[in-house]
Amino acid sequence: MFIEKYVESPRHIEVQILADNHGSVVHLYERDCSVQRRHQKVVELAPAYGLDDKVRQALHRDALKIAHHVKYRNAGTVEFMVDKNGDYYFLEVNPRIQVEHTVTEEITQIDLVQAQIKIAGGATLESLGIGKQSDIPPPRGYAIQCRITCEDPERNFQPDSGRIQAYRSPGGPGIRLDGAMTAGNVVSRHYDSLLVKVIVRSNSYIHAIQKMQRALYEFQIRGVKTNILFLENVLRHPEFLSGCATTSFIEDNPQLFDFHLDAASQSSGVLTYLAELVVNGPSHPGAVGNPPSLITPPPPHVQGMGSQPPSGWRDLLLKEGPEKWGQAIRAHKGALITDTTMRDAHQSLLATRMRTHDMLKAASATSHVMKEAASLEVWGGATFDVALRFLHECPWRRLELLRERIPNIPFQMLLRGVNAVGYTSYADNVVNAFVKEARVAGVDIFRVFDSLNYIDNLKFGIDSVHQGGGVAEGTLCYTGDVSNPSKKKYDLEYYLKLADELVGHGIHTLAIKDMAGLLKPRAATMLIGALRKQFPDMPIHVHTHDTAGTGVATQLACAEAGADIIDCCIDSMSGATSQPSLGALVNALHGTDLDTGINPNQLARLNTFWEQTRGLYAPFESDLRSTSSDVYQHEMPGGQYTNLKFQSLSLGLGEQWEKVKTAYAQANRALGDIVKVTPSSKVVGDLAQFMVQNDLDDKKLVEKAGSLNLPGSVVDFLLGNLGQPAGGFPEPLTSRVIKDKKKIEGRPGAGLSPVNLRQLEMDLKDKHGKNSITYRDVMSSAMYPQVFDEFKNWQGKYSKYTEAIPTRAFLTPLDEDEEVEVEISKGNITHIKYRAMGELQPNGTREVFFENNGVPRTVEIVDTTDQGEGGGPIRKAAREKADPDVLGSVGAPMAGEVIEVTAKPGSLVKAGQKLAVLSAMKMETAVQSPCDGLVRHVGVDKGDSLEAGDLVVLIKEGVSAITDSILGSLDIPVEEAEEATKAAAA
């Protein structure tokens, strides 16, 4: 048995000695090396601050005794532990120059390295001028050394490697650097992670710490991760400042790992992103139109704009609460408007691609021009998903920044009830937490709808808003035509009955959401008139789209029939699949009893800004150049039109868009003529594309439903995962698709187990770093787990500051000598000029040259454009196609990316068993086995990009295939193998 003394939280003190070959030994005072991590020194100082002088002298004396006793020669370090009582314990003698020798040199002005070399050559201490202890000069103040390493403290100090893009070091009196790194050097993963040692000296301990803090602040190392932020936290900690830090200092203070990344340190990610565009070109899904406009409009300014926004409807809401706010809305004489420019307008026209950067430019002017507006729709719907997935920006941040600039107008969001801002049902506690946090972040009015008008889902969403303290706007999703007696499923009685249930459940306002623009002026008069008669005290809010060109007429009819608030958007973002024109409605009602109170002249300035801004998003235009009355046939929501068109293009169906629209109507019939709004509209859209890809009409679809690999969204709908549609599920389609799968009855979320949000937060911090995850990030992950992970990884590579890049530069590569300004933080604007791109290197990379605030910067980017010899594209191997005449030859039902492969060569599969999962845009489809059999070949790997019809898996079908498998592995007769096969099948 071996027993040694336990010393609790000691200080690690070491004495520097120097001895020659003639018996002379001196000490050069002590160093405090207590700040350690896993016994590796992090910060060292000399002399030891706050050490009892008697202990100090005893350590010096015993160090010399040890050296004399063993006849020590040359430089060495005698190391001790000193406990809290002043008792000390010998550890070891290190017979070499230590990394931290520098601090001793600074306080003694003795070059230890030179002295050691001379002693090794035969010199005596006397010849060096330090023959006896009294020759050693007294310590010159205090010296501190910090080791700057290429490590990531957030990831357990995991070493980093790569090219140093920028290197700026500190300087000035009392600052010393030991290192040889500079910009352009490559840090290899095969060597020590130490980049540079920074040593400072000053006359007092506190002044030395302050000097070291300044030195660390002045370091600028880009391209690799460093421990500088961790060192800054150490130097700021009270325990270190007091000079009492022990060897357990880092272990006992986990807050040392709480970092606030400075903006400048992340700006390198912006350069990397811009360089990536230069080398490999833009990669923005759905960007198939013209390039962005060359005009970047400045923030609009309207006459009379002051520094503080004028009073608006939100001031009343905050003061009086939702009930009295609703009463005031109802008592208001004129027509009030909701401006959808920052949400549904760009979702309908530009595939939801409007960036926060451009919205913020219009925010201040909007707060003045729209001061009479009932609300601004700025959040929810598809904007949450697209912000994370395609714009790589935080949707919560958008909400916060807009609220800062527009404090006077209520913000409105589109809440999909139990689906929140997603495409599926979520646990109740997730939705409740999300709504509560959205309210805190700045949302005032929650337009609660359900994609099937399912009352249980609606009631839950309304309850959630009540709990969060917001305005609960219960919503009737409009479909059909109440003015057409032949359309009986969604008649006037249907809407009045549904409205009665919502009003009875305590809503503050009642909305009609005409998501496809099907509400004709005559129908609007009938519907709004009937609702106003039945609910005289309830504020009524109407939303429509202008797809057929009747939007302005419809909204005027609604206002005249008694609607209190009508939705519209700025002229240059209006029309077609978007909302009706704000300018048209303002001018039409100007001077009447229904005057909106908005100044038409001020509106024109705002309109000019949005007209020029829209040009920046030309790549995402749907190319719908006129109104389209065929919406009355296909009933496609305006917000889905551009997204579905881009999705069809990505699936290779661009030339068959007319067929997709026809199939949309057929898919709706096959599904039972359902209400179509996200996520139910996605179900219809996914099925429509599937039908076109597989040459199916609604009759063939129903006939073959049992053997088809239908999109997952369709299966989920038929299983009841979205709720219960009016009139029930269609038969026999439902039975043929879900077969023996368990169907959900009632509200889907009611049966879901609560999500442990605290555990989710911990998991996310483990995955992405504890200092990069906020509670709102947890909400984002709860909505879109995979998308959020991809978003965080993207930010880790390019930083969060890409959201500040001007839109044209974000979407398309810079031209040579083109310069952009990026506001990294308030008042901190970095100027970036692209200079040139280098030749393709043997390792497949290119150097891209910039000037960043006038300083040359180089970024190395891997060229992924597949350029071969002579600049021509490398020919890619053609994929094997599935044979449609062979049942076991399973092809991709659509173009997409393989995100999961479950089939394995040689495995046995049953009919209906999942073989792989494909994803395209937002649609995931499971590829299932069409038969029982043996997997002979798997033609795909995870991450592969497929075209429709590419071979996924080849299966040898039938009992004989399984028998062959058994015969191949067992030495038994055929008859026994067949019997074994039948037994296994049974």
Solvent accessible surface area in square Angstrom, and as a share of the most:
residue,aa,sasa,rsa
1,M,223,1.00
2,F,174,0.72
3,I,140,0.71
4,E,134,0.60
5,K,135,0.57
6,Y,176,0.67
7,V,21,0.12
8,E,94,0.42
9,S,44,0.28
10,P,10,0.06
11,R,30,0.11
12,H,19,0.09
13,I,0,0.00
14,E,0,0.00
15,V,0,0.00
16,Q,0,0.00
17,I,1,0.00
18,L,0,0.00
19,A,0,0.00
20,D,3,0.02
21,N,65,0.33
22,H,125,0.56
23,G,53,0.51
24,S,35,0.23
25,V,17,0.10
26,V,1,0.00
27,H,14,0.06
28,L,0,0.00
29,Y,32,0.12
30,E,1,0.00
31,R,0,0.00
32,D,9,0.05
33,C,0,0.00
34,S,2,0.01
35,V,5,0.03
36,Q,15,0.07
37,R,49,0.18
38,R,164,0.60
39,H,163,0.73
40,Q,119,0.53
41,K,32,0.14
42,V,17,0.09
43,V,1,0.01
44,E,0,0.00
45,L,11,0.05
46,A,0,0.00
47,P,14,0.09
48,A,0,0.00
49,Y,72,0.28
50,G,62,0.60
51,L,14,0.07
52,D,82,0.42
53,D,88,0.45
54,K,171,0.72
55,V,18,0.10
56,R,43,0.16
57,Q,91,0.40
58,A,12,0.09
59,L,0,0.00
60,H,9,0.04
61,R,126,0.46
62,D,33,0.17
63,A,0,0.00
64,L,35,0.18
65,K,122,0.52
66,I,45,0.23
67,A,1,0.01
68,H,97,0.43
69,H,155,0.69
70,V,88,0.51
71,K,169,0.71
72,Y,32,0.12
73,R,154,0.56
74,N,30,0.16
75,A,1,0.01
76,G,0,0.00
77,T,0,0.00
78,V,0,0.00
79,E,3,0.02
80,F,3,0.01
81,M,44,0.20
82,V,6,0.03
83,D,23,0.12
84,K,164,0.70
85,N,118,0.61
86,G,24,0.23
87,D,74,0.38
88,Y,62,0.24
89,Y,59,0.22
90,F,103,0.43
91,L,74,0.37
92,E,83,0.37
93,V,43,0.25
94,N,24,0.13
95,P,96,0.60
96,R,121,0.44
97,I,36,0.18
98,Q,6,0.02
99,V,55,0.31
100,E,2,0.01
101,H,17,0.07
102,T,0,0.00
103,V,0,0.00
104,T,0,0.00
105,E,16,0.07
106,E,30,0.14
107,I,0,0.00
108,T,2,0.01
109,Q,117,0.52
110,I,24,0.12
111,D,70,0.36
112,L,0,0.00
113,V,63,0.36
114,Q,95,0.42
115,A,7,0.05
116,Q,46,0.20
117,I,116,0.59
118,K,92,0.39
119,I,1,0.00
120,A,76,0.59
121,G,71,0.68
122,G,42,0.40
123,A,27,0.21
124,T,39,0.23
125,L,0,0.00
126,E,137,0.61
127,S,80,0.52
128,L,49,0.24
129,G,49,0.47
130,I,12,0.06
131,G,24,0.23
132,K,126,0.53
133,Q,61,0.27
134,S,90,0.58
135,D,55,0.28
136,I,9,0.04
137,P,51,0.32
138,P,101,0.64
139,P,52,0.33
140,R,90,0.33
141,G,18,0.18
142,Y,47,0.18
143,A,0,0.00
144,I,0,0.00
145,Q,0,0.00
146,C,0,0.00
147,R,39,0.14
148,I,0,0.00
149,T,18,0.11
150,C,0,0.00
151,E,32,0.14
152,D,15,0.08
153,P,12,0.07
154,E,51,0.23
155,R,101,0.37
156,N,92,0.47
157,F,15,0.06
158,Q,106,0.47
159,P,90,0.57
160,D,42,0.22
161,S,35,0.23
162,G,26,0.25
163,R,63,0.23
164,I,1,0.00
165,Q,28,0.12
166,A,7,0.05
167,Y,47,0.18
168,R,131,0.48
169,S,48,0.31
170,P,11,0.07
171,G,37,0.36
172,G,45,0.43
173,P,119,0.75
174,G,32,0.31
175,I,28,0.14
176,R,65,0.24
177,L,61,0.30
178,D,42,0.22
179,G,54,0.52
180,A,98,0.76
181,M,54,0.24
182,T,73,0.42
183,A,52,0.40
184,G,34,0.32
185,N,51,0.26
186,V,90,0.52
187,V,8,0.05
188,S,39,0.25
189,R,184,0.67
190,H,142,0.63
191,Y,172,0.66
192,D,115,0.60
193,S,21,0.13
194,L,61,0.30
195,L,8,0.04
196,V,3,0.02
197,K,20,0.08
198,V,0,0.00
199,I,1,0.00
200,V,0,0.00
201,R,45,0.17
202,S,16,0.10
203,N,121,0.62
204,S,40,0.26
205,Y,4,0.02
206,I,75,0.38
207,H,101,0.45
208,A,0,0.00
209,I,1,0.01
210,Q,97,0.43
211,K,47,0.20
212,M,0,0.00
213,Q,32,0.14
214,R,87,0.32
215,A,0,0.00
216,L,2,0.01
217,Y,117,0.45
218,E,60,0.27
219,F,12,0.05
220,Q,40,0.18
221,I,11,0.06
222,R,20,0.07
223,G,35,0.34
224,V,12,0.07
225,K,101,0.43
226,T,27,0.15
227,N,6,0.03
228,I,19,0.10
229,L,40,0.20
230,F,1,0.00
231,L,0,0.00
232,E,16,0.07
233,N,19,0.10
234,V,0,0.00
235,L,0,0.00
236,R,116,0.42
237,H,26,0.11
238,P,96,0.60
239,E,54,0.24
240,F,2,0.01
241,L,62,0.31
242,S,58,0.38
243,G,9,0.09
244,C,78,0.47
245,A,8,0.06
246,T,25,0.14
247,T,40,0.23
248,S,19,0.12
249,F,1,0.00
250,I,10,0.05
251,E,147,0.66
252,D,89,0.46
253,N,13,0.06
254,P,83,0.52
255,Q,90,0.40
256,L,3,0.01
257,F,41,0.17
258,D,64,0.33
259,F,13,0.06
260,H,168,0.75
261,L,87,0.43
262,D,64,0.33
263,A,14,0.11
264,A,41,0.31
265,S,40,0.26
266,Q,36,0.16
267,S,12,0.08
268,S,11,0.07
269,G,10,0.09
270,V,1,0.00
271,L,0,0.00
272,T,20,0.12
273,Y,13,0.05
274,L,1,0.01
275,A,0,0.00
276,E,38,0.17
277,L,7,0.04
278,V,22,0.13
279,V,13,0.07
280,N,33,0.17
281,G,23,0.22
282,P,69,0.43
283,S,100,0.64
284,H,29,0.13
285,P,57,0.36
286,G,14,0.14
287,A,40,0.31
288,V,91,0.52
289,G,39,0.37
290,N,102,0.52
291,P,103,0.65
292,P,11,0.07
293,S,32,0.21
294,L,142,0.71
295,I,102,0.52
296,T,70,0.41
297,P,3,0.02
298,P,97,0.61
299,P,82,0.52
300,P,18,0.11
301,H,115,0.51
302,V,1,0.00
303,Q,156,0.69
304,G,75,0.72
305,M,43,0.19
306,G,41,0.39
307,S,110,0.71
308,Q,145,0.64
309,P,33,0.21
310,P,42,0.27
311,S,88,0.57
312,G,14,0.13
313,W,33,0.12
314,R,30,0.11
315,D,62,0.32
316,L,56,0.28
317,L,8,0.04
318,L,96,0.48
319,K,164,0.70
320,E,68,0.30
321,G,19,0.18
322,P,27,0.17
323,E,107,0.48
324,K,115,0.49
325,W,1,0.00
326,G,5,0.04
327,Q,117,0.52
328,A,31,0.24
329,I,1,0.01
330,R,71,0.26
331,A,76,0.59
332,H,67,0.30
333,K,177,0.75
334,G,13,0.12
335,A,3,0.02
336,L,2,0.01
337,I,2,0.01
338,T,0,0.00
339,D,10,0.05
340,T,0,0.00
341,T,2,0.01
342,M,9,0.04
343,R,2,0.01
344,D,3,0.02
345,A,0,0.00
346,H,0,0.00
347,Q,14,0.06
348,S,0,0.00
349,L,7,0.04
350,L,0,0.00
351,A,0,0.00
352,T,2,0.01
353,R,7,0.03
354,M,0,0.00
355,R,1,0.00
356,T,6,0.04
357,H,44,0.20
358,D,1,0.01
359,M,0,0.00
360,L,35,0.18
361,K,34,0.14
362,A,0,0.00
363,A,0,0.00
364,S,50,0.32
365,A,0,0.00
366,T,4,0.02
367,S,1,0.00
368,H,19,0.08
369,V,3,0.02
370,M,0,0.00
371,K,65,0.28
372,E,62,0.28
373,A,0,0.00
374,A,0,0.00
375,S,0,0.00
376,L,4,0.02
377,E,0,0.00
378,V,1,0.00
379,W,1,0.00
380,G,0,0.00
381,G,1,0.01
382,A,4,0.03
383,T,3,0.02
384,F,0,0.00
385,D,0,0.00
386,V,1,0.00
387,A,0,0.00
388,L,2,0.01
389,R,55,0.20
390,F,23,0.09
391,L,6,0.03
392,H,33,0.15
393,E,1,0.01
394,C,27,0.16
395,P,2,0.01
396,W,2,0.01
397,R,104,0.38
398,R,4,0.01
399,L,0,0.00
400,E,51,0.23
401,L,18,0.09
402,L,0,0.00
403,R,26,0.10
404,E,117,0.52
405,R,92,0.33
406,I,0,0.00
407,P,53,0.33
408,N,6,0.03
409,I,0,0.00
410,P,0,0.00
411,F,0,0.00
412,Q,0,0.00
413,M,0,0.00
414,L,9,0.04
415,L,0,0.00
416,R,3,0.01
417,G,0,0.00
418,V,0,0.00
419,N,0,0.00
420,A,0,0.00
421,V,0,0.00
422,G,0,0.00
423,Y,43,0.16
424,T,68,0.39
425,S,16,0.10
426,Y,22,0.08
427,A,5,0.04
428,D,41,0.21
429,N,46,0.23
430,V,2,0.01
431,V,0,0.00
432,N,41,0.21
433,A,18,0.14
434,F,0,0.00
435,V,1,0.00
436,K,129,0.55
437,E,26,0.12
438,A,0,0.00
439,R,50,0.18
440,V,103,0.59
441,A,7,0.05
442,G,3,0.03
443,V,0,0.00
444,D,1,0.01
445,I,1,0.01
446,F,0,0.00
447,R,0,0.00
448,V,0,0.00
449,F,0,0.00
450,D,0,0.00
451,S,0,0.00
452,L,3,0.01
453,N,9,0.05
454,Y,28,0.11
455,I,32,0.16
456,D,60,0.31
457,N,0,0.00
458,L,0,0.00
459,K,60,0.25
460,F,25,0.11
461,G,0,0.00
462,I,0,0.00
463,D,54,0.28
464,S,2,0.01
465,V,0,0.00
466,H,70,0.31
467,Q,132,0.59
468,G,16,0.16
469,G,44,0.42
470,G,3,0.03
471,V,1,0.00
472,A,0,0.00
473,E,1,0.01
474,G,0,0.00
475,T,0,0.00
476,L,1,0.00
477,C,0,0.00
478,Y,0,0.00
479,T,2,0.01
480,G,12,0.11
481,D,8,0.04
482,V,14,0.08
483,S,16,0.10
484,N,51,0.26
485,P,115,0.72
486,S,87,0.56
487,K,81,0.34
488,K,152,0.64
489,K,76,0.32
490,Y,7,0.03
491,D,51,0.27
492,L,48,0.24
493,E,131,0.59
494,Y,45,0.17
495,Y,1,0.00
496,L,36,0.18
497,K,139,0.59
498,L,14,0.07
499,A,0,0.00
500,D,73,0.38
501,E,64,0.29
502,L,0,0.00
503,V,40,0.23
504,G,70,0.67
505,H,57,0.25
506,G,37,0.35
507,I,10,0.05
508,H,22,0.10
509,T,1,0.00
510,L,0,0.00
511,A,0,0.00
512,I,1,0.00
513,K,7,0.03
514,D,0,0.00
515,M,6,0.03
516,A,2,0.02
517,G,2,0.02
518,L,7,0.03
519,L,1,0.01
520,K,69,0.29
521,P,43,0.27
522,R,155,0.57
523,A,0,0.00
524,A,0,0.00
525,T,71,0.41
526,M,68,0.31
527,L,0,0.00
528,I,0,0.00
529,G,30,0.28
530,A,22,0.17
531,L,0,0.00
532,R,29,0.11
533,K,175,0.74
534,Q,81,0.36
535,F,16,0.07
536,P,78,0.49
537,D,121,0.63
538,M,24,0.11
539,P,4,0.03
540,I,0,0.00
541,H,2,0.01
542,V,0,0.00
543,H,0,0.00
544,T,1,0.01
545,H,6,0.02
546,D,16,0.08
547,T,1,0.01
548,A,16,0.12
549,G,41,0.39
550,T,44,0.26
551,G,1,0.01
552,V,41,0.23
553,A,48,0.37
554,T,1,0.00
555,Q,0,0.00
556,L,42,0.21
557,A,14,0.11
558,C,0,0.00
559,A,5,0.04
560,E,129,0.58
561,A,22,0.17
562,G,21,0.21
563,A,7,0.06
564,D,10,0.05
565,I,2,0.01
566,I,0,0.00
567,D,0,0.00
568,C,0,0.00
569,C,0,0.00
570,I,1,0.01
571,D,56,0.29
572,S,18,0.12
573,M,0,0.00
574,S,22,0.14
575,G,17,0.16
576,A,16,0.12
577,T,1,0.00
578,S,0,0.00
579,Q,0,0.00
580,P,0,0.00
581,S,21,0.13
582,L,0,0.00
583,G,5,0.05
584,A,41,0.32
585,L,0,0.00
586,V,1,0.00
587,N,86,0.44
588,A,53,0.41
589,L,8,0.04
590,H,106,0.47
591,G,68,0.65
592,T,67,0.39
593,D,129,0.67
594,L,41,0.20
595,D,40,0.21
596,T,3,0.02
597,G,47,0.45
598,I,5,0.02
599,N,65,0.33
600,P,32,0.20
601,N,121,0.62
602,Q,39,0.17
603,L,7,0.03
604,A,58,0.45
605,R,138,0.50
606,L,2,0.01
607,N,33,0.17
608,T,67,0.39
609,F,6,0.02
610,W,4,0.01
611,E,106,0.47
612,Q,66,0.29
613,T,0,0.00
614,R,57,0.21
615,G,25,0.24
616,L,1,0.00
617,Y,1,0.00
618,A,19,0.15
619,P,10,0.07
620,F,3,0.01
621,E,48,0.22
622,S,7,0.05
623,D,86,0.45
624,L,45,0.23
625,R,205,0.75
626,S,73,0.47
627,T,69,0.40
628,S,19,0.12
629,S,71,0.46
630,D,47,0.25
631,V,0,0.00
632,Y,52,0.20
633,Q,130,0.58
634,H,8,0.04
635,E,20,0.09
636,M,1,0.01
637,P,6,0.04
638,G,0,0.00
639,G,9,0.08
640,Q,22,0.10
641,Y,6,0.02
642,T,0,0.00
643,N,33,0.17
644,L,4,0.02
645,K,43,0.18
646,F,6,0.02
647,Q,18,0.08
648,S,1,0.00
649,L,67,0.33
650,S,60,0.39
651,L,7,0.03
652,G,58,0.56
653,L,8,0.04
654,G,25,0.24
655,E,179,0.80
656,Q,61,0.27
657,W,23,0.08
658,E,116,0.52
659,K,125,0.53
660,V,0,0.00
661,K,16,0.07
662,T,80,0.47
663,A,5,0.04
664,Y,0,0.00
665,A,18,0.14
666,Q,38,0.17
667,A,0,0.00
668,N,10,0.05
669,R,137,0.50
670,A,11,0.09
671,L,0,0.00
672,G,26,0.25
673,D,51,0.26
674,I,3,0.01
675,V,2,0.01
676,K,4,0.02
677,V,8,0.05
678,T,27,0.16
679,P,3,0.02
680,S,0,0.00
681,S,2,0.01
682,K,32,0.14
683,V,3,0.02
684,V,0,0.00
685,G,1,0.01
686,D,1,0.01
687,L,1,0.00
688,A,0,0.00
689,Q,0,0.00
690,F,7,0.03
691,M,0,0.00
692,V,22,0.13
693,Q,42,0.19
694,N,56,0.29
695,D,118,0.61
696,L,18,0.09
697,D,49,0.26
698,D,27,0.14
699,K,153,0.65
700,K,91,0.38
701,L,0,0.00
702,V,32,0.19
703,E,122,0.55
704,K,102,0.43
705,A,2,0.02
706,G,33,0.32
707,S,95,0.61
708,L,37,0.19
709,N,34,0.17
710,L,11,0.05
711,P,1,0.01
712,G,28,0.27
713,S,23,0.15
714,V,0,0.00
715,V,30,0.17
716,D,61,0.32
717,F,0,0.00
718,L,0,0.00
719,L,21,0.11
720,G,0,0.00
721,N,36,0.18
722,L,7,0.03
723,G,0,0.00
724,Q,42,0.18
725,P,9,0.06
726,A,31,0.24
727,G,85,0.82
728,G,39,0.37
729,F,29,0.12
730,P,22,0.14
731,E,110,0.49
732,P,60,0.38
733,L,3,0.01
734,T,2,0.01
735,S,61,0.39
736,R,97,0.35
737,V,14,0.08
738,I,15,0.08
739,K,123,0.52
740,D,139,0.72
741,K,94,0.40
742,K,186,0.79
743,K,59,0.25
744,I,58,0.29
745,E,132,0.59
746,G,27,0.26
747,R,47,0.17
748,P,7,0.04
749,G,1,0.01
750,A,68,0.53
751,G,74,0.71
752,L,81,0.41
753,S,90,0.58
754,P,107,0.68
755,V,59,0.34
756,N,95,0.49
757,L,29,0.14
758,R,145,0.53
759,Q,80,0.36
760,L,39,0.19
761,E,28,0.13
762,M,87,0.39
763,D,64,0.33
764,L,6,0.03
765,K,54,0.23
766,D,119,0.62
767,K,103,0.44
768,H,20,0.09
769,G,3,0.03
770,K,77,0.33
771,N,45,0.23
772,S,40,0.26
773,I,11,0.06
774,T,78,0.45
775,Y,93,0.35
776,R,45,0.17
777,D,14,0.07
778,V,0,0.00
779,M,0,0.00
780,S,1,0.01
781,S,5,0.03
782,A,16,0.12
783,M,6,0.03
784,Y,16,0.06
785,P,83,0.52
786,Q,102,0.45
787,V,12,0.07
788,F,1,0.00
789,D,29,0.15
790,E,88,0.39
791,F,5,0.02
792,K,26,0.11
793,N,96,0.49
794,W,41,0.14
795,Q,29,0.13
796,G,65,0.63
797,K,117,0.50
798,Y,15,0.06
799,S,6,0.04
800,K,96,0.40
801,Y,25,0.10
802,T,0,0.00
803,E,35,0.16
804,A,19,0.15
805,I,0,0.00
806,P,24,0.15
807,T,2,0.01
808,R,43,0.16
809,A,3,0.02
810,F,1,0.00
811,L,10,0.05
812,T,25,0.15
813,P,39,0.25
814,L,10,0.05
815,D,87,0.45
816,E,115,0.52
817,D,84,0.44
818,E,47,0.21
819,E,84,0.38
820,V,14,0.08
821,E,96,0.43
822,V,0,0.00
823,E,85,0.38
824,I,9,0.05
825,S,48,0.31
826,K,200,0.85
827,G,71,0.68
828,N,62,0.32
829,I,77,0.39
830,T,6,0.04
831,H,70,0.31
832,I,1,0.01
833,K,52,0.22
834,Y,12,0.04
835,R,95,0.35
836,A,38,0.29
837,M,75,0.33
838,G,18,0.17
839,E,138,0.62
840,L,77,0.38
841,Q,73,0.32
842,P,143,0.90
843,N,105,0.54
844,G,24,0.23
845,T,10,0.06
846,R,40,0.15
847,E,47,0.21
848,V,0,0.00
849,F,73,0.31
850,F,3,0.01
851,E,54,0.24
852,N,15,0.08
853,N,88,0.45
854,G,57,0.55
855,V,89,0.51
856,P,109,0.68
857,R,11,0.04
858,T,38,0.22
859,V,1,0.00
860,E,57,0.25
861,I,8,0.04
862,V,90,0.52
863,D,22,0.11
864,T,90,0.52
865,T,49,0.29
866,D,57,0.30
867,Q,65,0.29
868,G,27,0.26
869,E,176,0.79
870,G,90,0.87
871,G,49,0.47
872,G,29,0.28
873,P,111,0.70
874,I,97,0.49
875,R,226,0.82
876,K,154,0.65
877,A,98,0.76
878,A,102,0.79
879,R,90,0.33
880,E,109,0.49
881,K,115,0.49
882,A,19,0.14
883,D,63,0.33
884,P,129,0.81
885,D,133,0.69
886,V,66,0.38
887,L,96,0.48
888,G,0,0.00
889,S,14,0.09
890,V,10,0.06
891,G,22,0.21
892,A,5,0.04
893,P,18,0.11
894,M,4,0.02
895,A,8,0.06
896,G,14,0.14
897,E,83,0.37
898,V,0,0.00
899,I,42,0.21
900,E,67,0.30
901,V,47,0.27
902,T,55,0.32
903,A,8,0.06
904,K,141,0.60
905,P,94,0.59
906,G,50,0.48
907,S,38,0.25
908,L,84,0.42
909,V,4,0.03
910,K,116,0.49
911,A,63,0.49
912,G,40,0.39
913,Q,83,0.37
914,K,79,0.33
915,L,0,0.00
916,A,0,0.00
917,V,14,0.08
918,L,0,0.00
919,S,23,0.15
920,A,10,0.08
921,M,48,0.21
922,K,45,0.19
923,M,3,0.01
924,E,88,0.40
925,T,1,0.01
926,A,31,0.24
927,V,0,0.00
928,Q,55,0.25
929,S,3,0.02
930,P,54,0.34
931,C,14,0.08
932,D,61,0.32
933,G,0,0.00
934,L,10,0.05
935,V,1,0.00
936,R,134,0.49
937,H,78,0.35
938,V,28,0.16
939,G,23,0.22
940,V,5,0.03
941,D,100,0.52
942,K,154,0.65
943,G,42,0.40
944,D,33,0.17
945,S,89,0.58
946,L,5,0.02
947,E,109,0.49
948,A,48,0.37
949,G,29,0.28
950,D,4,0.02
951,L,8,0.04
952,V,0,0.00
953,V,0,0.00
954,L,63,0.31
955,I,6,0.03
956,K,82,0.35
957,E,77,0.34
958,G,31,0.30
959,V,80,0.46
960,S,69,0.44
961,A,0,0.00
962,I,24,0.12
963,T,8,0.05
964,D,59,0.30
965,S,33,0.22
966,I,28,0.14
967,L,57,0.28
968,G,71,0.68
969,S,86,0.56
970,L,99,0.49
971,D,151,0.78
972,I,50,0.26
973,P,71,0.45
974,V,74,0.42
975,E,119,0.54
976,E,93,0.42
977,A,0,0.00
978,E,76,0.34
979,E,109,0.49
980,A,43,0.33
981,T,1,0.01
982,K,124,0.52
983,A,73,0.56
984,A,77,0.60
985,A,61,0.48
986,A,121,0.94
